[in-house]
């Protein structure tokens, strides 16, 4: 089973989960912001031109995503940040 690519920027506390085939460049044509009730953060859903979900951005990621997911994510910030 292939796991989705996950990136994390600790300084911004933002994670991105890519739902596309690794190595494929898919641009989001539309972003839908969600304001989940009861969590401390925001979720943005990215869709391609055909309306397929291609990625999920999680702001306030440290409070809402499993620590092991963030620890294994590709870092977008210096490790010491």
N, C-alpha and C positions, 0 to 999 in steps of 0.2 A: 504494500500500500504506500502510495506517495503522499507525503505530508505537504500541505501548502507552504509556500514561502512566507515568512513573517519577518518584518523589519520593525525595529524599535529605536526610538530616539528618547533616551532617558531625560535629557534636558527639557524637551517639550512634553514628556510623558505621553507620547503618541505612538501607537503601534498600527501597522498596516498588515492585513492578511490578504495575500494575493490568491485569487481563486481561478487563476489561469494556468495553462500548461507552462512549466518552467522553460525559460528561454524565449518565450513568445512575448512580443511587445503588443500589448492591448491597451489602448487608451480609453479612459473613461469619457463618455459622451455626456453623461448626466450624473450628478451627485444628489442624493436625497439625504438630507440631515434628519436624524432621529433624535428625539430628546426623551430617552427612556425614563419613565417614572420609577423612582426608588433606587437608582444607582447614581454614583457620583462620577459622572462623565457624559460624554456625547459619542454617538455612533453615526458615522456617515457611510452610506451605501453607494458604491460606484457601479454604474451600468454602462455597457457598451452601446453602440448604435442600434443593435438589434434588441435592446432591452434586457440582455443577460447580465446577471450580477457578476462583476469581475473582481471586486475587492471590497474590503470592509476596513474603515479607519476607526480606531478606538482612541478617543481622547480621554485622559484620566485612566490610562491603561493599567497603571500599577494597582489601582483600587478595584479594577473589574476583571482583569485577566489573570490566569494562573501564573504564579511566579516562575515556575519551570518553563512555561512558554516564553516568557520575556527573557529569561536567562539563556535560552537556546536560540533566540531570535538574532538575526543579522543586525548588528549595531550600526546606527547612523550617526552616533555621537562618539566622542572619545570615551573609552572605558571609565575614565576617572570622573566624568561629568556627573 
